[in-house]
Amino acid sequence: MKVLVTGGCGYIGSHTVVELLQEDYEVVIIDNLSNSLKEVLTSIETITKKKPIFYEGDVVDFSLLRKVFSEHSFDAVIHFAGYKAVGESVQKPLMYYRNNLESTLHLCEVMKEFGCKRLVFSSSATVYGSPKKLPITEEMPLSTTNPYGTTKLMIENILRDLSSSDNEWSIALLRYFNPIGAHSSGLIGENPKGIPNNLMPYIIKVAMGELPQLDIFGNDYNTKDGTGVRDYIHVVDLAQGHIAALNKVINSTGIDACNLGTGKGYSVLELVQTFEKVNHIKIPYQIAPRRAGDVAECYADCSYAKKQLDWSSKKDLETMCRDAYHYISVLKKSTDI
Ligand code: WQD
């Protein structure tokens, strides 16, 4: 089986490519390297002893898409490519709408042209907005609080209309909660450029001494210890969820949305304390004002993914914290040489 992975050099994309190759799928990647490094391909090859075929470029580029689809016959596509920083999307909405929507529209048009109608789409828990009830199930109301989340919801609606127009399409909408951690080899992981928006990459920068302390955005929420609660999921569990969804779309038609989380909510303080415990390191922090747009608590009901995909997460928070730090330690050693 041959799969096209757009954004396959990115954090979640690269972990999914590793799982695909280890399941003996042939993998072709399109990535413009706007938020990833080409060196990831070498790490993927070191881990799997297999080399994915790589095309550098933009998914929005019709000529590139048609070239790739004319050179390969794909059984399915996993679509990760897209901008994903919530804060940046508020500052640059047009860039987010143009990039995320156009790339998906062009991809689907070329998939249709070449008769490939099986798609796994990288959606997000942000389509639930501020949840009224917890844990979150797939039937809950959808609303968004930022342009990034709105692009994800708009694409879900576009794909639903596409599925209604042609029952040959088979589409899985995967709603990620908070992916963290790294492959146990320490060769691939998350290392965003600049000051990280997300909690774990920020903790890592503090652990590495690149940032002085963590600001905890508010400790006066109505949660177990006043700090924000999220459903953190190991990125390898998430990647394996894509393999399960791929099997589903290859053997069925129609469209379905699934939550990919652990079903457990952990607070910021719990994450910090777990990280300190497993890595034997102190993370200095101070309580700072709440961050605009944050919700108090957000975690998934994952029973539908278990039923539909026969998938559930396996790795615990300690493993997520250990693997996240291991990746950066390996990276630092390799760059310090
Ligand atoms: C987690 C918690 C913060 C940073 C976002 C996107 C979502 C998904 C994951 C793509 C919150 C607190 C954070 C910091 C802190 N991305 N925090 N200090 O906001 O739940 O979700 O990333 O799909 O779409 O919305 O993740 O890691 O930014 O925040 O106290 O320096 O950590 O307030 O409670 P979030 P996050």
Residues whose N, C-alpha, C, O or C-beta is under 5 A from the ligand:
A	BS01	WQD	K84 V86 S124 T126 F177 N178 N197 N198 L199 M200 Y202 D215 I216 F217 G228 V229 R230 V268 R291 D294 V295
